[in-house]
Amino acid sequence: MAGASAAMMGTETMKARVTVTLKSGILDPQGKAIEGALRSLGLRGVVSVRQGKVFDIEIEDADRAAAEAVLKSAAEKLLANTVIENYRVEVTG
Amino acid sequence: MAGASAAMMGTETMKARVTVTLKSGILDPQGKAIEGALRSLGLRGVVSVRQGKVFDIEIEDADRAAAEAVLKSAAEKLLANTVIENYRVEVTG
């Protein structure tokens, strides 16, 4: 509904997802714990688990390029620790 | 390398991603905090942020259907709290 009224006013609400994952080579004790827990639960075949974070973000008053720039900035400044984490920005519409 | 030797032995290692997000209507104080922090950092236009989790999982000795069954079971039993969270399983290859 907010999206519809924004569209009528000539602005747009965009949905996006930022996914933050540990770089390969960085230890992931949380993932290891989940791996062990799945084994204890009797699930066979799980070789490795790595946990990451996902952020579903809504942005208004933006075209696709502007939204991507804002999200990249958000990821660099706050959402990801770029020393040990990778991030990926997807604008979904 | 594990993938290569598994392939030689006639088995397969599959990669999959399980994404766990809060159901709509469930409060997300962590997301709200991130929203506020982005505003403090001077980022304009962010309407809402909701945080979720992502699990990158490797499974061996499985075809696609078997892998999906294992992952669904893992999500139901451990990765997601299905009272307040949705999950999505994607086998990526």
Backbone of each chain as ProteinMPNN parsed JSONL, in Angstrom:
{"seq_chain_A": "MAGASAAMMGTETMKARVTVTLKSGILDPQGKAIEGALRSLGLRGVVSVRQGKVFDIEIEDADRAAAEAVLKSAAEKLLANTVIENYRVEVTG", "coords_chain_A": {"N_chain_A": [[0.84, -1.191, 0.0], [1.917, 1.202, 0.837], [3.812, 1.279, -1.129], [2.177, 1.568, -3.397], [1.025, 4.115, -2.996], [3.306, 5.634, -3.014], [4.084, 5.245, -5.638], [2.07, 6.601, -6.942], [2.698, 9.15, -6.267], [4.835, 9.542, -7.799], [7.214, 8.616, -6.878], [9.25, 5.867, -5.758], [9.291, 2.688, -4.183], [11.849, 0.56, -3.412], [12.804, -2.844, -3.147], [15.352, -4.664, -1.547], [18.057, -6.942, -1.067], [20.696, -7.584, 1.094], [23.352, -9.703, 1.359], [25.512, -11.116, 3.665], [28.459, -12.805, 4.029], [30.935, -14.935, 5.55], [34.347, -14.594, 4.598], [36.147, -17.019, 2.665], [38.251, -19.239, 4.401], [38.165, -17.913, 6.765], [37.571, -18.769, 10.07], [34.594, -20.381, 11.243], [33.047, -20.788, 13.924], [30.397, -20.94, 14.784], [29.036, -22.021, 12.606], [30.304, -24.508, 12.61], [29.334, -25.543, 14.996], [26.645, -25.827, 14.404], [26.826, -27.724, 12.412], [27.711, -29.933, 13.935], [25.469, -30.207, 15.577], [23.486, -30.887, 13.748], [24.411, -33.362, 12.98], [24.166, -34.725, 15.405], [21.411, -34.764, 15.501], [20.922, -36.699, 13.745], [21.033, -36.291, 11.035], [22.249, -37.182, 7.938], [25.141, -36.749, 5.825], [25.791, -34.049, 5.747], [28.344, -31.94, 5.023], [29.603, -29.465, 5.437], [28.852, -26.406, 7.164], [28.221, -23.005, 6.886], [27.61, -19.964, 8.433], [25.802, -17.01, 7.665], [24.625, -13.586, 7.284], [21.563, -11.92, 6.487], [20.02, -9.112, 5.064], [16.999, -7.594, 4.644], [15.961, -4.929, 2.912], [14.149, -1.926, 2.546], [13.899, 0.73, 0.3], [13.204, 4.119, -0.354], [12.232, 6.674, -2.759], [14.103, 6.336, -4.821], [15.991, 5.493, -7.725], [17.115, 2.54, -9.445], [19.964, 2.542, -9.635], [20.696, 4.503, -7.771], [19.671, 3.352, -5.451], [21.261, 1.074, -5.286], [23.744, 2.237, -4.82], [23.337, 3.413, -2.304], [22.916, 1.107, -0.79], [25.329, -0.246, -1.062], [27.009, 1.48, 0.238], [25.858, 1.308, 2.808], [26.443, -1.351, 3.397], [29.243, -1.35, 3.39], [29.805, 0.462, 5.437], [28.423, -0.412, 7.7], [26.959, -2.933, 7.677], [28.571, -5.082, 6.931], [31.694, -6.488, 7.947], [34.342, -5.759, 6.309], [36.882, -6.77, 6.406], [36.806, -9.433, 7.137], [34.523, -10.366, 5.944], [32.444, -10.966, 3.072], [30.153, -9.174, 0.965], [26.995, -9.034, -0.718], [24.928, -7.299, -2.89], [21.584, -7.207, -3.833], [19.165, -5.81, -5.776], [15.798, -6.226, -5.745], [13.486, -5.245, -6.756]], "CA_chain_A": [[0.0, 0.0, 0.0], [2.876, 2.31, 0.848], [4.409, 1.258, -2.46], [1.201, 2.093, -4.349], [0.882, 5.559, -2.846], [4.568, 6.216, -3.453], [4.068, 5.22, -7.095], [1.172, 7.659, -7.389], [3.392, 10.419, -6.081], [5.963, 9.598, -8.731], [8.415, 8.052, -6.281], [9.267, 4.42, -5.865], [9.905, 1.943, -3.092], [12.556, -0.6, -3.934], [13.193, -3.864, -2.184], [16.691, -5.164, -1.817], [18.61, -7.884, -0.095], [22.155, -7.599, 1.237], [23.779, -10.957, 1.984], [26.868, -10.994, 4.201], [29.003, -14.132, 4.353], [32.346, -14.947, 5.921], [35.29, -14.943, 3.54], [36.665, -18.378, 2.816], [39.482, -19.22, 5.193], [37.855, -17.388, 8.096], [36.922, -19.793, 10.892], [33.192, -20.127, 11.559], [32.698, -21.718, 15.0], [28.948, -21.083, 14.83], [28.722, -23.003, 11.564], [30.79, -25.819, 13.081], [28.413, -26.007, 16.041], [25.417, -26.248, 13.718], [27.214, -28.979, 11.761], [27.684, -30.962, 14.975], [24.093, -30.384, 16.048], [22.749, -31.62, 12.711], [24.872, -34.753, 13.08], [23.512, -35.287, 16.603], [19.995, -34.976, 15.185], [20.826, -37.868, 12.883], [21.021, -35.945, 9.607], [23.449, -37.673, 7.279], [25.607, -36.178, 4.563], [26.164, -32.641, 5.814], [29.803, -31.846, 5.038], [29.99, -28.224, 6.097], [27.846, -25.351, 7.32], [28.761, -21.678, 7.208], [26.478, -19.078, 8.667], [25.918, -15.602, 7.295], [23.486, -12.732, 7.634], [20.847, -11.367, 5.358], [19.27, -7.91, 5.432], [15.989, -7.198, 3.67], [15.912, -3.477, 3.078], [13.291, -1.158, 1.642], [14.436, 2.072, 0.053], [12.241, 4.934, -1.106], [12.754, 7.825, -3.498], [15.377, 5.983, -5.444], [16.033, 4.598, -8.88], [17.909, 1.347, -9.174], [21.38, 2.87, -9.447], [20.817, 5.225, -6.5], [19.439, 2.37, -4.388], [22.454, 0.221, -5.183], [24.813, 3.035, -4.211], [23.019, 3.526, -0.873], [23.087, -0.198, -0.149], [26.757, -0.539, -1.041], [27.521, 2.313, 1.311], [25.391, 0.718, 4.06], [27.186, -2.591, 3.62], [30.643, -1.02, 3.708], [29.92, 1.218, 6.686], [27.751, -0.966, 8.878], [26.411, -4.294, 7.672], [29.628, -6.09, 6.793], [33.08, -6.199, 8.323], [34.959, -6.166, 5.031], [38.147, -7.474, 6.646], [36.557, -10.878, 7.203], [33.262, -10.75, 5.319], [32.014, -10.504, 1.752], [28.733, -8.862, 0.894], [26.405, -9.011, -2.049], [23.718, -6.478, -2.925], [20.648, -7.517, -4.913], [17.919, -5.051, -5.788], [14.844, -7.205, -6.275], [12.382, -4.573, -7.456]], "C_chain_A": [[0.877, 1.244, 0.0], [3.518, 2.437, -0.523], [3.481, 1.893, -3.483], [1.1, 3.612, -4.242], [2.164, 6.268, -3.274], [4.604, 6.293, -4.984], [3.184, 6.352, -7.627], [1.834, 9.015, -7.267], [4.631, 10.522, -6.975], [7.261, 9.121, -8.11], [8.265, 6.537, -6.261], [9.844, 3.812, -4.595], [10.567, 0.706, -3.681], [12.876, -1.569, -2.811], [14.569, -4.392, -2.551], [17.115, -6.13, -0.728], [20.13, -7.768, -0.1], [22.52, -8.875, 1.981], [25.243, -10.822, 2.403], [27.351, -12.376, 4.607], [30.471, -14.013, 4.737], [33.207, -15.266, 4.707], [35.795, -16.362, 3.762], [38.011, -18.299, 3.533], [39.271, -18.65, 6.579], [37.087, -18.456, 8.876], [35.49, -19.394, 11.225], [32.726, -21.106, 12.64], [31.195, -21.963, 15.098], [28.477, -22.12, 13.803], [29.118, -24.411, 11.986], [29.837, -26.411, 14.113], [27.125, -26.535, 15.418], [25.644, -27.592, 13.03], [27.13, -30.141, 12.756], [26.267, -31.265, 15.432], [23.273, -31.178, 15.04], [23.123, -33.101, 12.744], [24.204, -35.433, 14.275], [22.046, -35.588, 16.351], [19.796, -36.132, 14.205], [20.765, -37.55, 11.393], [22.342, -36.362, 8.974], [23.851, -36.769, 6.112], [25.999, -34.718, 4.608], [27.678, -32.532, 6.002], [30.258, -30.575, 5.74], [28.82, -27.247, 6.144], [28.591, -24.053, 7.606], [27.591, -20.711, 7.331], [26.785, -17.653, 8.24], [24.679, -14.835, 7.699], [22.834, -12.211, 6.37], [20.034, -10.171, 5.843], [18.291, -7.577, 4.321], [15.662, -5.734, 3.906], [14.95, -2.866, 2.067], [13.826, 0.258, 1.53], [13.403, 2.863, -0.735], [12.973, 6.043, -1.851], [14.033, 7.505, -4.249], [15.154, 5.235, -6.753], [17.019, 3.484, -8.549], [19.37, 1.671, -8.844], [21.604, 3.57, -8.107], [20.65, 4.261, -5.325], [20.672, 1.498, -4.187], [23.606, 0.956, -4.515], [24.595, 3.154, -2.7], [23.313, 2.215, -0.158], [24.553, -0.579, -0.038], [27.405, 0.228, 0.116], [27.123, 1.744, 2.681], [26.191, -0.535, 4.407], [28.612, -2.303, 4.069], [30.779, -0.413, 5.103], [29.437, 0.45, 7.903], [27.48, -2.466, 8.817], [27.484, -5.367, 7.622], [30.935, -5.589, 7.38], [33.934, -6.695, 7.156], [36.35, -6.791, 5.198], [37.923, -8.991, 6.588], [35.3, -11.334, 6.463], [33.12, -10.211, 3.898], [30.56, -10.088, 1.831], [28.275, -8.841, -0.555], [25.086, -8.251, -1.986], [22.864, -6.913, -4.106], [19.425, -6.629, -4.782], [16.881, -5.927, -6.477], [13.609, -6.55, -6.892], [11.566, -3.666, -6.553]], "O_chain_A": [[0.625, 2.205, -0.727], [3.742, 3.54, -1.022], [3.923, 2.662, -4.337], [1.088, 4.315, -5.252], [2.119, 7.366, -3.828], [5.087, 7.27, -5.555], [3.508, 6.982, -8.634], [1.572, 9.921, -8.058], [5.379, 11.496, -6.896], [8.312, 9.209, -8.744], [7.25, 6.002, -6.706], [10.776, 4.358, -4.004], [9.924, -0.092, -4.363], [13.177, -1.173, -1.685], [14.898, -4.543, -3.727], [16.588, -6.119, 0.384], [20.77, -7.841, -1.149], [22.055, -9.106, 3.098], [26.1, -10.46, 1.597], [26.726, -13.04, 5.434], [31.163, -13.096, 4.296], [32.843, -16.105, 3.884], [35.862, -16.844, 4.892], [38.805, -17.39, 3.288], [40.087, -18.866, 7.475], [36.081, -18.982, 8.401], [35.202, -18.22, 11.461], [32.096, -22.119, 12.339], [30.764, -23.06, 15.453], [27.639, -22.973, 14.095], [28.387, -25.375, 11.759], [29.564, -27.611, 14.113], [26.584, -27.554, 15.847], [24.787, -28.475, 13.057], [26.557, -31.19, 12.46], [25.903, -32.421, 15.647], [22.469, -32.033, 15.414], [22.276, -33.975, 12.563], [23.737, -36.568, 14.176], [21.493, -36.538, 16.906], [18.669, -36.5, 13.876], [20.48, -38.429, 10.58], [23.414, -35.949, 9.415], [23.01, -36.114, 5.496], [26.492, -34.185, 3.614], [28.222, -32.976, 7.014], [31.188, -30.603, 6.545], [27.932, -27.261, 5.292], [29.479, -24.007, 8.457], [26.713, -20.644, 6.471], [27.896, -17.158, 8.433], [23.793, -15.365, 8.37], [23.472, -12.079, 5.326], [19.43, -10.219, 6.915], [18.695, -7.31, 3.189], [15.153, -5.355, 4.96], [14.937, -3.236, 0.893], [14.159, 0.898, 2.527], [12.797, 2.343, -1.671], [14.15, 6.314, -1.614], [14.947, 8.327, -4.301], [14.226, 4.434, -6.865], [17.668, 3.496, -7.502], [19.934, 1.136, -7.89], [22.565, 3.278, -7.396], [21.379, 4.335, -4.336], [21.072, 1.22, -3.056], [24.356, 0.368, -3.735], [25.534, 3.018, -1.915], [23.881, 2.202, 0.934], [24.976, -1.166, 0.959], [28.229, -0.305, 0.86], [27.94, 1.699, 3.601], [26.565, -0.75, 5.56], [29.124, -2.924, 5.0], [31.712, -0.713, 5.847], [29.96, 0.623, 9.004], [27.735, -3.188, 9.781], [27.325, -6.44, 8.205], [31.24, -4.399, 7.311], [34.211, -7.888, 7.032], [36.926, -7.285, 4.23], [38.75, -9.731, 6.055], [35.033, -12.531, 6.361], [33.618, -9.132, 3.575], [29.812, -10.591, 2.669], [29.065, -8.655, -1.48], [24.238, -8.524, -1.137], [23.342, -6.984, -5.238], [18.721, -6.692, -3.774], [17.049, -6.321, -7.631], [12.777, -7.235, -7.488], [10.609, -3.039, -7.008]]}, "seq_chain_B": "MAGASAAMMGTETMKARVTVTLKSGILDPQGKAIEGALRSLGLRGVVSVRQGKVFDIEIEDADRAAAEAVLKSAAEKLLANTVIENYRVEVTG", "coords_chain_B": {"N_chain_B": [[38.282, -29.959, -4.307], [37.591, -32.155, -2.734], [35.134, -32.393, -3.878], [35.821, -33.169, -6.465], [37.025, -35.704, -6.068], [34.877, -37.017, -4.968], [33.171, -37.024, -7.137], [34.533, -38.718, -8.824], [34.221, -41.058, -7.476], [31.664, -41.546, -7.981], [29.825, -40.298, -6.442], [28.373, -37.244, -5.209], [28.922, -33.814, -4.409], [26.828, -31.429, -3.125], [25.926, -28.013, -3.217], [24.173, -25.796, -1.132], [21.795, -23.337, -0.068], [20.247, -22.15, 2.789], [17.842, -19.904, 3.669], [16.747, -17.959, 6.296], [14.133, -16.072, 7.476], [12.381, -13.574, 9.384], [8.896, -13.938, 9.992], [6.359, -11.89, 8.491], [5.032, -9.275, 10.452], [6.135, -10.089, 12.786], [8.0, -8.593, 15.304], [11.111, -6.899, 14.812], [13.59, -6.017, 16.473], [16.35, -5.824, 16.138], [16.658, -5.274, 13.421], [15.392, -2.783, 13.414], [17.192, -1.321, 14.949], [19.403, -1.297, 13.262], [18.341, 0.161, 11.168], [18.046, 2.666, 12.438], [20.739, 3.183, 12.921], [21.772, 3.38, 10.351], [20.502, 5.678, 9.541], [21.665, 7.499, 11.309], [24.189, 7.449, 10.268], [23.847, 8.953, 8.114], [22.665, 7.997, 5.823], [20.236, 8.281, 3.405], [16.758, 7.549, 2.775], [16.278, 4.913, 3.517], [13.737, 2.809, 4.339], [12.871, 0.532, 5.742], [14.417, -2.132, 7.609], [15.033, -5.528, 7.807], [16.36, -8.235, 9.552], [17.846, -11.35, 8.753], [18.919, -14.818, 8.639], [21.473, -16.739, 7.042], [22.413, -19.866, 5.725], [25.052, -21.57, 4.439], [25.419, -24.584, 3.03], [27.06, -27.677, 2.592], [26.483, -30.75, 1.053], [26.98, -34.24, 0.887], [26.995, -37.27, -1.115], [24.437, -37.278, -2.266], [21.507, -36.953, -4.266], [19.657, -34.365, -5.947], [16.988, -34.278, -4.967], [17.157, -35.791, -2.602], [18.978, -34.235, -1.192], [17.502, -31.89, -0.878], [15.478, -32.821, 0.784], [16.927, -33.477, 3.115], [17.827, -30.915, 3.814], [15.47, -29.548, 4.27], [14.527, -30.891, 6.452], [16.603, -30.237, 8.252], [16.197, -27.489, 8.444], [13.64, -27.367, 9.585], [14.039, -28.691, 11.999], [16.186, -27.438, 13.276], [17.409, -25.044, 12.144], [15.536, -23.024, 11.684], [13.037, -21.301, 13.571], [9.983, -22.236, 13.335], [7.668, -21.107, 14.25], [7.918, -18.359, 14.304], [9.475, -17.79, 12.135], [10.178, -17.886, 8.608], [11.495, -20.195, 6.175], [13.723, -20.823, 3.422], [14.788, -23.038, 1.018], [17.455, -23.475, -1.167], [18.936, -25.345, -3.587], [22.0, -25.086, -5.0], [23.755, -26.377, -6.629]], "CA_chain_B": [[39.066, -31.196, -4.412], [36.681, -33.167, -2.196], [34.088, -32.528, -4.894], [36.378, -33.918, -7.585], [37.186, -37.117, -5.721], [33.53, -37.554, -4.795], [32.629, -37.25, -8.474], [35.209, -39.903, -9.345], [33.656, -42.215, -6.795], [30.279, -41.687, -8.393], [28.944, -39.543, -5.564], [28.303, -35.85, -5.586], [28.77, -32.84, -3.335], [25.924, -30.374, -3.554], [25.924, -26.797, -2.405], [22.818, -25.299, -0.931], [21.656, -22.192, 0.827], [18.975, -22.034, 3.503], [17.648, -18.533, 4.138], [15.731, -17.896, 7.347], [13.711, -14.688, 7.706], [11.243, -13.423, 10.288], [7.592, -13.775, 9.359], [5.885, -10.507, 8.56], [4.238, -9.075, 11.659], [6.995, -10.343, 13.953], [8.879, -7.451, 15.548], [12.53, -7.153, 14.576], [14.308, -4.906, 17.1], [17.7, -5.735, 15.558], [16.47, -4.542, 12.167], [15.082, -1.391, 13.767], [18.439, -0.702, 15.407], [20.219, -1.079, 12.067], [17.67, 1.27, 10.488], [18.434, 3.887, 13.13], [22.179, 3.392, 12.756], [21.995, 3.848, 8.976], [20.059, 7.072, 9.518], [22.712, 8.273, 11.996], [25.351, 7.529, 9.381], [23.542, 9.905, 7.049], [22.109, 7.353, 4.628], [18.842, 8.672, 3.19], [15.85, 6.765, 1.954], [16.032, 3.556, 4.016], [12.411, 2.777, 4.965], [12.854, -0.526, 6.745], [15.452, -3.173, 7.556], [14.732, -6.737, 8.58], [17.542, -9.1, 9.49], [17.645, -12.788, 8.769], [20.126, -15.637, 8.668], [21.679, -17.555, 5.855], [23.297, -21.001, 6.0], [25.606, -22.204, 3.238], [25.595, -25.965, 3.461], [27.51, -28.659, 1.602], [25.957, -32.089, 1.315], [27.583, -35.23, 0.002], [26.255, -38.526, -1.314], [23.014, -36.987, -2.393], [20.96, -36.32, -5.457], [18.988, -33.103, -5.644], [15.781, -34.499, -4.158], [17.589, -36.222, -1.27], [19.583, -33.069, -0.546], [16.416, -30.986, -0.475], [14.791, -33.427, 1.932], [17.805, -33.301, 4.285], [17.878, -29.5, 4.178], [14.158, -29.185, 4.8], [14.53, -31.46, 7.791], [17.524, -29.425, 9.054], [15.56, -26.195, 8.687], [12.503, -27.564, 10.503], [14.474, -29.164, 13.311], [17.249, -26.687, 13.935], [17.85, -23.743, 11.635], [14.477, -22.015, 11.78], [11.942, -21.445, 14.523], [8.892, -22.069, 12.365], [6.576, -20.312, 14.826], [8.105, -16.936, 13.98], [10.366, -17.603, 10.989], [10.058, -18.64, 7.362], [12.782, -20.57, 5.6], [13.708, -21.135, 2.005], [15.907, -23.911, 0.666], [17.859, -23.445, -2.577], [20.1, -26.163, -3.939], [22.612, -24.278, -6.058], [24.527, -27.214, -7.561]], "C_chain_B": [[38.242, -32.369, -3.889], [35.582, -33.451, -3.21], [34.565, -33.399, -6.034], [36.492, -35.404, -7.26], [35.832, -37.778, -5.512], [32.926, -37.89, -6.157], [33.242, -38.521, -9.066], [34.639, -41.177, -8.724], [32.173, -42.397, -7.113], [29.309, -41.016, -7.444], [29.079, -38.063, -5.912], [28.264, -34.975, -4.342], [27.887, -31.715, -3.846], [26.051, -29.184, -2.627], [24.499, -26.29, -2.291], [22.839, -24.114, 0.01], [20.273, -22.23, 1.462], [18.888, -20.614, 4.049], [16.496, -18.497, 5.124], [15.399, -16.432, 7.62], [12.53, -14.669, 8.67], [9.958, -13.325, 9.49], [7.166, -12.317, 9.457], [4.955, -10.386, 9.763], [5.021, -9.36, 12.925], [7.958, -9.167, 14.11], [10.339, -7.827, 15.362], [13.341, -5.991, 15.144], [15.714, -4.714, 16.529], [17.658, -4.952, 14.239], [16.212, -3.065, 12.413], [16.345, -0.642, 14.181], [19.343, -0.377, 14.217], [19.675, 0.094, 11.26], [18.098, 2.608, 11.093], [19.903, 4.217, 12.907], [22.487, 3.913, 11.353], [21.595, 5.315, 8.853], [21.12, 7.958, 10.176], [23.94, 8.45, 11.114], [25.076, 8.443, 8.192], [23.0, 9.283, 5.781], [20.621, 7.689, 4.511], [18.056, 7.564, 2.493], [15.592, 5.349, 2.437], [14.726, 3.55, 4.817], [12.347, 1.699, 6.041], [13.982, -1.523, 6.512], [14.953, -4.35, 8.371], [15.891, -7.712, 8.41], [17.16, -10.572, 9.527], [18.98, -13.509, 8.785], [20.245, -16.44, 7.387], [22.679, -18.665, 6.207], [23.749, -21.594, 4.68], [26.062, -23.598, 3.626], [26.086, -26.818, 2.303], [27.031, -30.04, 2.009], [26.604, -33.073, 0.362], [26.672, -36.44, -0.138], [24.772, -38.297, -1.532], [22.648, -36.544, -3.795], [20.149, -35.112, -4.992], [17.804, -33.291, -4.686], [16.153, -34.887, -2.725], [18.176, -35.051, -0.498], [18.504, -32.117, -0.049], [15.666, -31.517, 0.747], [15.606, -33.241, 3.212], [17.768, -31.853, 4.767], [16.566, -29.036, 4.793], [14.06, -29.672, 6.255], [15.414, -30.638, 8.732], [16.879, -28.092, 9.421], [14.457, -26.323, 9.726], [12.987, -27.868, 11.916], [15.374, -28.183, 14.042], [17.418, -25.247, 13.456], [16.806, -22.652, 11.81], [13.548, -22.328, 12.943], [10.668, -21.165, 13.731], [7.668, -21.356, 12.941], [6.69, -18.856, 14.36], [8.94, -16.715, 12.715], [9.945, -18.445, 9.779], [11.436, -19.096, 6.922], [12.608, -20.909, 4.131], [14.96, -21.938, 1.686], [16.2, -23.77, -0.82], [19.071, -24.344, -2.757], [20.73, -25.501, -5.153], [23.52, -25.1, -6.975], [25.634, -27.97, -6.873]], "O_chain_B": [[38.193, -33.433, -4.505], [35.154, -34.593, -3.381], [33.832, -34.259, -6.523], [36.11, -36.257, -8.061], [35.65, -38.952, -5.835], [32.254, -38.91, -6.313], [32.556, -39.302, -9.725], [34.584, -42.228, -9.363], [31.516, -43.29, -6.578], [28.096, -41.142, -7.609], [29.827, -37.697, -6.819], [27.652, -35.34, -3.338], [28.171, -31.117, -4.884], [26.254, -29.325, -1.421], [23.722, -26.354, -3.244], [23.779, -23.922, 0.781], [19.26, -22.328, 0.771], [19.759, -20.176, 4.802], [15.395, -18.955, 4.82], [16.282, -15.644, 7.958], [11.773, -15.636, 8.757], [9.928, -12.701, 8.43], [7.557, -11.601, 10.379], [4.18, -11.299, 10.05], [4.631, -8.933, 14.011], [8.647, -8.791, 13.161], [10.756, -8.933, 15.709], [13.738, -5.088, 14.407], [16.21, -3.591, 16.444], [18.5, -4.093, 13.978], [16.744, -2.204, 11.713], [16.544, 0.517, 13.814], [19.968, 0.683, 14.17], [20.432, 0.912, 10.737], [18.458, 3.547, 10.382], [20.27, 5.378, 12.727], [23.348, 4.774, 11.178], [22.249, 6.095, 8.162], [21.439, 9.034, 9.669], [24.641, 9.459, 11.195], [25.955, 8.681, 7.364], [22.883, 9.964, 4.762], [19.844, 7.407, 5.423], [18.603, 6.763, 1.735], [14.778, 4.639, 1.847], [14.626, 4.21, 5.851], [11.823, 1.936, 7.13], [14.437, -1.729, 5.387], [14.499, -4.18, 9.502], [16.344, -7.982, 7.297], [16.253, -10.973, 10.256], [20.035, -12.891, 8.926], [19.251, -16.772, 6.741], [23.665, -18.424, 6.903], [22.93, -22.065, 3.891], [26.968, -23.77, 4.442], [25.597, -26.704, 1.18], [27.161, -30.443, 3.165], [26.763, -32.788, -0.825], [25.713, -36.611, 0.614], [23.944, -39.055, -1.027], [23.415, -35.83, -4.44], [19.983, -34.879, -3.794], [17.651, -32.546, -3.717], [15.563, -34.396, -1.763], [17.914, -34.884, 0.693], [18.583, -31.603, 1.067], [15.273, -30.753, 1.629], [15.061, -32.896, 4.26], [17.689, -31.59, 5.967], [16.555, -28.231, 5.724], [13.582, -28.967, 7.143], [15.031, -30.369, 9.87], [16.995, -27.623, 10.553], [14.346, -25.499, 10.633], [12.431, -27.377, 12.898], [15.343, -28.096, 15.269], [17.555, -24.333, 14.269], [17.144, -21.494, 12.054], [13.305, -23.493, 13.256], [10.316, -20.01, 13.487], [6.735, -21.035, 12.205], [5.687, -18.208, 14.062], [9.097, -15.578, 12.27], [9.431, -19.555, 9.916], [12.438, -18.462, 7.253], [11.516, -21.232, 3.664], [16.067, -21.543, 2.054], [15.302, -23.927, -1.648], [20.114, -24.121, -2.141], [20.097, -25.364, -6.2], [24.003, -24.59, -7.986], [26.369, -28.714, -7.522]]}, "name": "protein", "num_of_chains": 2, "seq": "MAGASAAMMGTETMKARVTVTLKSGILDPQGKAIEGALRSLGLRGVVSVRQGKVFDIEIEDADRAAAEAVLKSAAEKLLANTVIENYRVEVTGMAGASAAMMGTETMKARVTVTLKSGILDPQGKAIEGALRSLGLRGVVSVRQGKVFDIEIEDADRAAAEAVLKSAAEKLLANTVIENYRVEVTG"}
